Amino acid sequence: MVKRTTVLLENNVYDALVKESLERYKNSKSVSKVMNEILEKALSNRGKLLSLIHSKKLAKTTAKEFERFRAGLSESV
C-alpha cells in the first residue's frame, strides 16, 4: 500500500535523488521510487546489522584483549 507524504530535502539530497532517478529510469519523475528503494535497502541492512549484533557470538574476548589486538593492528601499519 502506498502512502502520500511530503518530505523536506536539502538541495544536495534532492539533486542526488534526481540524478539517480535519471540514471535508473531515464526521467526525473521517479524520485519517490528511487527514495523508496534506497530506504528499503537501508532499513533492511539495519535489520541485518541489529540481528548480527544480538546474535550468539562464536568467540569471547574482554575489552582489554580487544584493545591490545587493535593496538597491534595499528603498530603493524
Sequence and secondary structure as in RCSB ss.txt:
>XXXX:A:sequence
MVKRTTVLLENNVYDALVKESLERYKNSKSVSKVMNEILEKALSNRGKLLSLIHSKKLAKTTAKEFERFRAGLSE
SV
>XXXX:A:secstr
          HHHHHHHHHHHHHHHSSSTTHHHHHHHHHHHHHHHHHHHHHHHHS  SS   HHHHHHHHHHHHH
T 
